[in-house]
Amino acid sequence: QVQLVESGGGLVQAGGSLRLSCAASGRTFSNYAMGWFRQAPGKEREFAAGISRSGGRTYYADSVKGRFTISRDNAKNTVYLQMNSLKPEDTAVYYCAATDFLGSSWSRYDYWGQGTQVTVSS
């Protein structure tokens, strides 16, 4: 089992920045690729960013490419999502998740955090 706890969400004005963190415990963190997903009210959960076990490969949804950066610190068992130039449409609950096989489909991910709310005001 892997336990994931997100933090860092909040209310920010459009154009602002937030950094989300996801702390992992349980099994060896570096054995898992990690992803950030988000879910806005009335919408399906969507992939935002993913990172390989070593951190050497990253992937982004087109909607966040160039604005969001995913990174990880395996020594600290933590994955981050730096979000810049935030837009009102980025408003959602953000979830981190762990997987054996990195991809953009939520069904690939076995372990999930409880989510953290990000609200971007216009």
C-alpha positions in Angstrom: 0.0 0.0 0.0 1.0 3.6 -0.7 -0.5 6.4 1.2 -0.6 9.8 -0.5 -1.4 13.2 1.1 -1.7 16.3 -1.0 -1.2 19.9 0.3 -0.7 23.4 -1.0 -4.1 24.1 -2.6 -5.9 27.3 -2.0 -7.4 30.4 -3.5 -5.3 32.5 -6.0 -6.0 35.2 -8.5 -5.7 34.6 -12.2 -2.1 34.8 -13.3 -0.8 33.7 -9.9 1.1 30.6 -8.9 0.7 27.7 -6.5 2.8 24.7 -5.7 1.2 21.5 -4.7 3.0 18.8 -2.8 2.1 15.1 -2.4 3.8 13.2 0.4 4.0 9.4 0.1 4.4 6.8 2.7 4.3 3.0 2.8 6.0 1.2 -0.1 9.2 2.5 -1.7 8.3 5.8 -3.4 10.9 5.5 -6.1 9.2 2.3 -7.4 6.3 4.2 -8.7 5.7 6.7 -11.4 3.5 9.5 -10.3 0.7 11.6 -11.8 -1.4 14.7 -11.0 -5.0 14.6 -12.0 -7.7 17.2 -11.5 -11.5 17.2 -11.4 -13.7 20.2 -11.8 -17.3 20.2 -10.7 -19.5 18.3 -13.1 -16.5 17.2 -15.2 -14.6 14.0 -15.4 -11.2 13.5 -13.7 -8.5 14.5 -16.2 -4.8 14.0 -16.4 -2.6 17.0 -15.8 1.0 15.8 -15.5 3.0 12.7 -15.0 6.6 11.8 -14.0 8.7 8.6 -14.3 10.2 6.8 -11.3 13.5 8.6 -11.6 12.1 11.9 -12.7 13.8 11.7 -16.0 10.6 11.8 -18.0 7.7 14.1 -17.7 4.4 14.4 -19.5 1.8 17.1 -19.6 -1.8 17.6 -20.8 -1.9 20.2 -23.6 -4.0 22.4 -21.4 -1.3 22.9 -18.8 1.9 22.5 -20.9 4.2 25.4 -20.5 2.5 26.6 -17.3 2.8 23.6 -14.9 5.9 21.7 -13.9 5.9 18.3 -12.2 8.9 17.2 -10.2 9.8 14.7 -7.5 12.3 14.3 -4.7 12.7 10.6 -4.0 14.8 11.3 -0.9 11.8 13.1 0.5 9.1 10.8 -0.9 7.4 13.8 -2.4 6.1 14.8 -5.8 5.3 18.4 -6.6 3.2 20.3 -9.1 4.3 23.9 -9.7 1.5 25.8 -11.3 2.1 29.2 -12.9 0.0 31.6 -14.9 -3.1 30.1 -13.4 -6.5 30.5 -15.1 -10.0 30.3 -13.8 -10.4 27.1 -15.8 -7.7 25.5 -13.7 -10.1 25.5 -10.8 -10.5 21.9 -9.6 -9.7 19.4 -6.9 -6.2 18.2 -7.6 -5.2 14.6 -6.9 -1.8 12.9 -6.9 -1.7 9.2 -7.8 0.9 6.4 -8.0 1.2 3.8 -10.7 3.5 1.0 -12.0 2.9 2.1 -15.6 3.1 5.8 -16.3 0.2 7.1 -18.5 -2.6 9.6 -18.8 -5.5 7.3 -18.1 -6.7 7.4 -14.5 -7.4 3.6 -14.6 -3.6 3.0 -14.7 -3.2 4.4 -11.2 -3.5 2.2 -8.2 -3.1 4.6 -5.3 -4.7 8.1 -4.8 -4.6 10.9 -2.4 -7.6 12.6 -1.0 -7.3 15.7 -3.1 -6.6 19.4 -2.5 -8.8 22.2 -3.8 -7.4 24.8 -6.1 -9.6 27.8 -6.9 -8.5 30.5 -9.4 -10.5 33.7 -9.3 -10.9 36.0 -12.3 
